[in-house]
Amino acid sequence: MKKKSILVLGAGRSSSAVITYLLNNAEKGNWHVTVGDFSVHSAEERIGTSKNGTAIRFNIEETQLCEQLIASSDIVISLLPADLHPKVARHCLAQGKHLFNASYVSDEMQSFDKEAKEKGLLFMNECGLDPGIDHMSAMEIIDRVKTKGGEILSFESFTGGLIAPETDVTNPWRYKFTWNPRNVVMAGHGTAKYLQESQYKFISYQQLFTRTTHLNIPGYGDFEGYANRDSLKYLDTYGLKGVKTMLRGTLRSEGFCSAWNILVQLGCTDDSYQMENVDTMTHRDFINSFLPYDDTKMVEGKLLSRFNLNESGPEMMKLKWSGLFDNDLVEIKKGTPAQVLEHILNKRWKLDPQDKDMVIMWHRFTYRLNQKTHEIQSYIIMLGDDAVNTAMAKGVGLPIAIATKLFLEGKINQRGVCIPVHKELYSPLLKEIKSLGIHVDEVERMLD
């Protein structure tokens, strides 16, 4: 029987687990894996010595190459930046190929739904960590509660990529880049929308990091979360119309948001214009460029005054640790504030080879059953092995790889633009994820 061909586009930070899983299951599944990346070396590193994989150079802007590669594949997995998925999707529609990715469904991607269904194609999105495992684990609880006659009253969910407790113990942020650094710097742009106690809430980017939710994870301590994008659209997706609270957010270590908010308020995360004199700029110059002129105060003093900070307080400690007051050159020729900040932070926030990351996903439900109010808290803790085999790569990669396998085995019947919220998909997916060591801990208690 002819081997199926899987084309993986992108060999970046989150690709290791998906590619390893597909290669390890290639013999049994009777498929071959082609990994394409702008850097052939990166693709070759992911393939290693496997005879079931091929590494190639790939550039999404080379239209003819894209058409040829996708035409010769049975299924395409896009691990490219999210804004490039629609380009891949258009090629898949033209060539009649199925597409899997781990990113949010954009309006443009959703617009392909009708044509994908007409052609019998599956465009599976949001099949990674967040979004992905969060959807599946939430739907498992929602369906269970509804099956026994319960009514969901509220749902809160926070997921975050952090560093493991034993990693870089002097790092006051408790954070490093475990996925695309640009996405981290740009996180939260736009307006967050959610429902809280039957009131619609909207948070502008300038206020986002001042409006946080405190939570405690048993055995791991205190954390904070901020609202993530549009939680309201998941009311229909999760079948939760009528709930009082619906909030999905991003998780960070306690104190992260107040320090990050300083960079936001200064304008350091702005991506709308090019800065001047970047080629001669130091880290210190970068911060100073957003502060008023003062011929008596140093950069630190101006920051203290501007934000009413304590010189030895946690915010200043984090900014100093990140090298933002250093006289080192930025070392890029041009860039927007967001691009310059990303470059500076990457010098300290890049994972060292021995570093281990950690992913925490937390849900809290309240529901009514038999005139009693119950609360369920569930959480997943994932730990990475090193700077390549990260928890983030496992969380993003394993669901999409397992879903690809299930599809090739004929076990997924959905077509069109979909996300994994139906039992047909989430049940076998969660079962295998748990068998690979990603366990969901759950605590339930009565509230009245």
C-alpha positions as CSV (number, residue, x, y, z in Angstrom):
1,M,0.0,0.0,0.0
2,K,1.3,3.4,-1.0
3,K,2.7,5.5,1.9
4,K,0.8,8.6,3.0
5,S,2.7,11.8,2.8
6,I,2.7,14.3,5.7
7,L,4.1,17.8,5.0
8,V,5.2,19.7,8.1
9,L,5.8,23.4,7.4
10,G,8.1,25.0,10.0
11,A,10.8,23.5,12.2
12,G,10.8,26.1,15.0
13,R,10.6,26.1,18.8
14,S,7.3,24.2,19.0
15,S,8.0,21.6,16.3
16,S,10.1,19.0,18.1
17,A,7.3,17.0,19.7
18,V,5.0,16.8,16.7
19,I,7.8,15.8,14.3
20,T,9.3,13.2,16.7
21,Y,5.8,11.7,17.3
22,L,5.1,11.4,13.6
23,L,8.5,9.9,12.8
24,N,8.2,7.4,15.7
25,N,4.8,6.3,14.4
26,A,5.7,6.4,10.7
27,E,6.4,2.7,10.2
28,K,3.2,1.6,11.9
29,G,1.1,4.3,10.2
30,N,2.7,3.7,6.8
31,W,3.5,7.4,6.2
32,H,6.5,9.6,5.4
33,V,7.2,12.9,6.9
34,T,8.6,15.9,5.0
35,V,9.7,18.8,7.1
36,G,10.2,22.2,5.3
37,D,11.8,25.2,6.8
38,F,13.5,28.4,5.6
39,S,16.5,26.9,7.4
40,V,17.3,23.5,6.0
41,H,19.6,22.9,8.9
42,S,16.7,23.4,11.3
43,A,14.6,20.9,9.4
44,E,17.5,18.4,9.3
45,E,17.9,18.7,13.1
46,R,14.3,17.7,13.6
47,I,14.5,14.7,11.2
48,G,17.8,13.4,12.6
49,T,18.7,10.0,11.2
50,S,15.2,8.8,10.6
51,K,14.7,7.0,7.3
52,N,11.0,8.0,7.5
53,G,11.7,11.7,7.2
54,T,13.0,14.2,4.6
55,A,14.3,17.7,5.3
56,I,13.8,20.4,2.7
57,R,14.2,24.1,2.3
58,F,10.8,25.9,2.3
59,N,9.7,29.5,1.8
60,I,6.0,30.3,1.8
61,E,6.6,33.2,-0.6
62,E,7.8,30.9,-3.3
63,T,4.4,30.1,-4.8
64,Q,5.5,27.5,-7.3
65,L,7.4,25.5,-4.7
66,C,4.4,25.7,-2.3
67,E,2.1,24.4,-4.9
68,Q,4.3,21.5,-5.8
69,L,5.0,20.4,-2.2
70,I,1.4,20.6,-1.1
71,A,0.1,18.9,-4.3
72,S,2.4,15.9,-3.6
73,S,1.2,15.6,0.1
74,D,-1.8,14.0,1.6
75,I,-2.0,16.2,4.7
76,V,-0.3,19.5,5.6
77,I,0.6,20.6,9.2
78,S,1.4,24.3,9.4
79,L,3.7,25.4,12.2
80,L,4.4,28.7,10.5
81,P,3.5,32.0,12.2
82,A,-0.3,32.3,12.6
83,D,-0.7,35.1,10.0
84,L,0.7,32.7,7.3
85,H,-1.8,29.9,7.9
86,P,-4.4,31.5,5.4
87,K,-1.7,31.5,2.7
88,V,-1.2,27.8,3.3
89,A,-4.9,27.2,3.5
90,R,-5.5,28.7,0.0
91,H,-2.9,26.4,-1.4
92,C,-4.5,23.5,0.3
93,L,-7.9,24.4,-1.1
94,A,-6.4,24.7,-4.6
95,Q,-4.7,21.3,-4.3
96,G,-7.5,19.6,-2.4
97,K,-5.4,18.8,0.7
98,H,-6.3,18.7,4.4
99,L,-4.7,21.2,6.8
100,F,-3.9,21.0,10.5
101,N,-2.5,23.8,12.7
102,A,-2.5,24.9,16.4
103,S,-3.4,28.5,16.0
104,Y,-6.6,30.4,16.7
105,V,-9.2,30.5,13.9
106,S,-8.9,33.9,12.2
107,D,-11.8,35.5,10.3
108,E,-9.9,34.8,7.1
109,M,-9.5,31.1,8.0
110,Q,-13.1,30.8,8.9
111,S,-14.1,32.2,5.5
112,F,-12.7,29.0,4.0
113,D,-15.2,26.8,5.8
114,K,-17.8,26.5,3.0
115,E,-15.3,25.7,0.2
116,A,-13.5,23.2,2.5
117,K,-16.7,21.4,3.2
118,E,-17.7,21.4,-0.5
119,K,-14.3,19.7,-1.3
120,G,-14.5,17.3,1.6
121,L,-11.5,18.8,3.3
122,L,-10.7,19.1,7.0
123,F,-9.0,22.3,8.2
124,M,-8.4,21.6,11.9
125,N,-7.3,24.6,13.9
126,E,-6.7,25.3,17.6
127,C,-5.4,21.8,18.1
128,G,-2.3,22.5,20.3
129,L,-1.9,23.6,23.9
130,D,-3.7,26.9,24.3
131,P,-5.8,26.8,22.2
132,G,-6.2,23.0,22.1
133,I,-5.7,20.9,25.2
134,D,-7.6,23.6,27.1
135,H,-10.6,23.2,24.7
136,M,-10.6,19.4,25.0
137,S,-10.2,19.2,28.8
138,A,-12.9,21.8,29.3
139,M,-15.3,20.1,27.0
140,E,-14.7,16.7,28.7
141,I,-15.9,18.3,32.0
142,I,-18.7,20.3,30.5
143,D,-20.2,17.2,28.7
144,R,-19.8,15.2,31.9
145,V,-21.6,17.7,34.0
146,K,-24.4,18.1,31.4
147,T,-24.8,14.3,31.1
148,K,-25.6,14.0,34.8
149,G,-28.1,16.9,34.6
150,G,-26.0,19.7,35.9
151,E,-26.1,23.3,34.8
152,I,-22.8,25.2,34.2
153,L,-22.8,28.6,36.0
154,S,-19.3,29.8,35.3
155,F,-16.1,28.9,33.6
156,E,-12.6,30.4,34.0
157,S,-9.5,29.1,32.3
158,F,-5.9,30.2,32.4
159,T,-2.9,28.7,30.6
160,G,0.8,29.8,30.6
161,G,4.3,28.8,29.6
162,L,6.7,29.5,32.4
163,I,10.1,28.1,33.6
164,A,10.4,25.1,35.9
165,P,10.9,25.9,39.6
166,E,14.5,24.6,39.5
167,T,15.5,26.6,36.4
168,D,17.4,29.8,36.6
169,V,16.5,30.4,40.2
170,T,17.7,34.0,40.1
171,N,15.3,35.0,37.3
172,P,12.8,37.3,39.0
173,W,10.3,37.0,36.1
174,R,10.1,33.2,36.4
175,Y,9.8,33.4,32.6
176,K,11.8,32.9,29.4
177,F,10.8,32.6,25.8
178,T,9.5,29.1,25.2
179,W,7.6,30.0,22.0
180,N,7.8,32.7,19.3
181,P,9.3,35.8,21.2
182,R,7.5,38.2,18.9
183,N,4.1,36.7,20.0
184,V,5.1,37.2,23.6
185,V,6.1,40.8,23.1
186,M,2.9,41.5,21.1
187,A,0.6,39.5,23.5
188,G,-2.6,41.3,24.5
189,H,-2.8,43.8,21.6
190,G,-6.4,44.6,20.9
191,T,-9.3,44.4,23.3
192,A,-10.0,41.5,25.7
193,K,-13.7,40.6,26.0
194,Y,-15.3,38.4,28.6
195,L,-18.3,37.8,30.8
196,Q,-18.2,38.2,34.6
197,E,-21.2,37.7,36.8
198,S,-23.5,38.4,33.9
199,Q,-21.7,41.7,33.0
200,Y,-19.8,42.1,29.7
201,K,-16.3,43.3,30.3
202,F,-13.9,44.9,27.8
203,I,-10.3,45.7,28.6
204,S,-8.2,47.8,26.3
205,Y,-4.5,46.8,25.8
206,Q,-3.4,49.8,27.9
207,Q,-5.3,48.5,30.9
208,L,-4.9,44.7,30.4
209,F,-1.9,44.1,32.7
210,T,-3.5,46.0,35.6
211,R,-6.6,43.8,35.6
212,T,-5.4,40.4,36.8
213,T,-6.9,37.3,38.5
214,H,-5.1,35.7,41.4
215,L,-5.0,31.9,41.6
216,N,-3.0,29.3,43.5
217,I,-1.9,26.0,42.1
218,P,-1.3,23.3,44.8
219,G,2.4,22.5,45.1
220,Y,3.4,25.3,42.7
221,G,2.4,28.5,44.5
222,D,0.7,31.7,43.5
223,F,0.1,33.0,39.9
224,E,-1.8,35.7,38.1
225,G,-3.8,35.7,34.9
226,Y,-4.9,38.3,32.4
227,A,-7.8,38.1,30.0
228,N,-6.9,36.6,26.6
229,R,-8.5,37.9,23.4
230,D,-12.2,37.2,22.9
231,S,-13.6,34.8,25.5
232,L,-17.2,35.6,24.4
233,K,-17.0,33.6,21.1
234,Y,-16.5,30.4,23.1
235,L,-19.9,30.7,24.7
236,D,-21.4,29.1,21.6
237,T,-18.4,26.9,20.9
238,Y,-18.5,25.3,24.4
239,G,-22.3,25.3,24.5
240,L,-22.3,27.7,27.5
241,K,-24.9,30.3,26.5
242,G,-26.5,31.5,29.7
243,V,-23.5,31.2,32.0
244,K,-22.7,34.1,34.3
245,T,-19.0,34.0,33.9
246,M,-16.9,33.1,30.8
247,L,-13.2,34.0,31.0
248,R,-10.2,32.6,29.2
249,G,-6.8,34.0,30.0
250,T,-3.0,33.8,30.0
251,L,-1.1,32.6,33.2
252,R,2.0,34.2,34.5
253,S,4.0,34.1,37.8
254,E,2.9,36.5,40.4
255,G,4.3,40.0,39.8
256,F,5.0,39.5,36.1
257,C,2.1,41.7,34.9
258,S,3.0,44.8,37.0
259,A,6.5,44.9,35.6
260,W,5.4,44.1,32.0
261,N,2.9,46.9,32.3
262,I,5.7,49.4,32.7
263,L,7.0,48.4,29.3
264,V,3.5,48.6,27.8
265,Q,2.8,52.1,29.3
266,L,6.2,53.4,28.1
267,G,5.4,52.3,24.5
268,C,8.1,49.7,24.2
269,T,5.7,47.1,22.7
270,D,4.4,49.4,20.0
271,D,4.9,47.9,16.5
272,S,3.4,50.7,14.4
273,Y,6.6,52.7,13.5
274,Q,10.3,52.4,12.9
275,M,12.6,54.0,15.5
276,E,15.6,56.2,14.5
277,N,19.2,55.6,15.4
278,V,18.7,51.9,16.4
279,D,22.1,51.0,14.9
280,T,23.9,53.1,17.6
281,M,21.3,52.6,20.4
282,T,22.2,50.9,23.7
283,H,19.6,49.1,25.9
284,R,19.7,52.1,28.2
285,D,19.1,54.5,25.3
286,F,16.1,52.4,24.3
287,I,14.4,52.9,27.6
288,N,15.4,56.5,27.9
289,S,13.9,57.3,24.5
290,F,10.4,56.8,26.0
291,L,11.1,59.0,29.1
292,P,11.0,62.8,29.4
293,Y,14.2,64.8,29.0
294,D,15.8,65.6,32.4
295,D,19.4,66.8,32.8
296,T,19.5,65.9,36.4
297,K,17.9,62.5,36.7
298,M,19.2,59.2,35.4
299,V,17.1,56.7,33.5
300,E,16.3,54.8,36.7
301,G,15.3,58.0,38.5
302,K,12.9,59.0,35.7
303,L,11.3,55.6,35.8
304,L,10.9,55.7,39.6
305,S,9.2,59.1,39.3
306,R,7.1,58.2,36.2
307,F,5.6,55.0,37.8
308,N,6.0,55.8,41.5
309,L,8.3,52.8,42.0
310,N,10.5,51.7,44.8
311,E,14.2,51.6,43.8
312,S,14.6,48.1,45.3
313,G,11.1,47.0,44.4
314,P,10.2,43.9,42.3
315,E,9.5,45.9,39.1
316,M,12.9,47.5,39.0
317,M,14.5,44.2,39.9
318,K,12.9,42.6,36.9
319,L,13.8,45.4,34.5
320,K,17.4,45.5,35.7
321,W,17.8,41.7,35.5
322,S,16.6,41.8,31.9
323,G,19.5,44.2,31.0
324,L,17.3,47.1,30.1
325,F,19.6,49.6,31.9
326,D,22.8,48.2,30.4
327,N,25.1,50.1,28.1
328,D,25.3,47.2,25.7
329,L,24.4,48.0,22.1
330,V,21.1,46.7,20.9
331,E,22.9,45.2,17.9
332,I,20.2,45.5,15.2
333,K,20.2,48.1,12.4
334,K,16.5,49.0,12.5
335,G,13.3,48.1,14.1
336,T,10.0,49.1,15.7
337,P,9.9,49.5,19.5
338,A,8.5,46.0,19.8
339,Q,11.2,44.5,17.6
340,V,14.0,46.3,19.6
341,L,12.5,45.1,22.9
342,E,12.3,41.6,21.6
343,H,15.9,41.6,20.6
344,I,17.0,43.0,24.0
345,L,15.0,40.5,26.0
346,N,16.1,37.6,23.9
347,K,19.6,38.0,25.3
348,R,18.4,37.1,28.8
349,W,15.1,35.4,28.1
350,K,16.4,32.8,25.7
351,L,16.4,29.3,27.1
352,D,19.8,27.9,27.9
353,P,20.5,24.3,26.8
354,Q,20.0,22.9,30.3
355,D,16.9,25.0,31.1
356,K,13.5,23.3,31.6
357,D,10.2,25.0,31.0
358,M,6.9,24.4,32.6
359,V,3.3,24.7,31.3
360,I,0.4,25.2,33.7
361,M,-3.2,24.9,32.5
362,W,-6.0,25.6,35.0
363,H,-9.8,25.5,34.8
364,R,-12.5,26.4,37.3
365,F,-16.1,25.5,36.9
366,T,-19.1,26.1,39.1
367,Y,-22.3,24.2,38.4
368,R,-25.7,23.5,39.9
369,L,-27.0,19.9,40.5
370,N,-29.8,18.8,42.7
371,Q,-30.2,22.3,44.1
372,K,-26.5,22.3,45.2
373,T,-23.6,24.4,43.9
374,H,-20.4,22.6,43.1
375,E,-17.0,23.8,42.1
376,I,-14.5,21.8,40.0
377,Q,-10.8,22.9,39.6
378,S,-8.7,21.0,37.2
379,Y,-5.1,21.6,36.2
380,I,-2.3,20.2,34.1
381,I,1.4,20.6,34.9
382,M,3.8,19.8,32.1
383,L,7.6,19.9,32.5
384,G,10.1,20.1,29.7
385,D,13.2,17.9,29.4
386,D,15.6,20.6,28.0
387,A,15.6,23.7,25.8
388,V,14.6,21.6,22.7
389,N,12.2,19.1,24.1
390,T,10.2,21.7,26.0
391,A,6.8,21.3,27.7
392,M,5.6,24.0,25.3
393,A,6.6,21.9,22.3
394,K,4.9,18.8,23.8
395,G,1.7,20.7,24.6
396,V,1.5,22.3,21.2
397,G,2.9,19.3,19.2
398,L,1.4,16.2,20.6
399,P,-2.3,17.1,20.1
400,I,-1.8,18.1,16.5
401,A,0.3,15.0,15.8
402,I,-2.2,12.6,17.5
403,A,-5.1,14.3,15.6
404,T,-3.2,13.8,12.3
405,K,-2.8,10.1,13.1
406,L,-6.4,9.7,14.0
407,F,-7.4,11.4,10.8
408,L,-5.2,9.2,8.7
409,E,-6.7,6.2,10.4
410,G,-10.2,7.3,9.3
411,K,-11.4,8.1,12.8
412,I,-12.3,11.8,12.3
413,N,-15.4,12.5,10.2
414,Q,-15.6,16.3,10.5
415,R,-14.9,18.5,7.5
416,G,-14.6,22.2,7.0
417,V,-12.9,24.7,9.5
418,C,-13.1,22.9,12.9
419,I,-11.6,23.0,16.4
420,P,-11.4,19.9,18.7
421,V,-14.5,20.4,20.9
422,H,-16.4,17.3,19.9
423,K,-16.2,14.0,21.8
424,E,-15.3,12.2,18.6
425,L,-11.9,13.9,18.7
426,Y,-11.3,15.1,22.3
427,S,-12.0,11.7,23.9
428,P,-9.3,9.6,22.0
429,L,-6.9,12.6,21.9
430,L,-7.0,13.1,25.7
431,K,-6.7,9.4,26.3
432,E,-3.5,9.2,24.4
433,I,-2.1,12.5,25.8
434,K,-2.6,11.1,29.3
435,S,-0.8,7.8,28.3
436,L,2.1,10.0,27.2
437,G,2.4,11.4,30.8
438,I,0.2,14.6,30.5
439,H,-2.2,14.1,33.4
440,V,-5.2,16.2,34.5
441,D,-5.6,16.6,38.2
442,E,-9.1,17.5,39.4
443,V,-10.6,18.6,42.7
444,E,-14.3,19.0,43.3
445,R,-16.0,20.5,46.3
446,M,-19.5,21.6,47.4
447,L,-20.0,25.4,47.7
448,D,-23.4,25.3,49.5
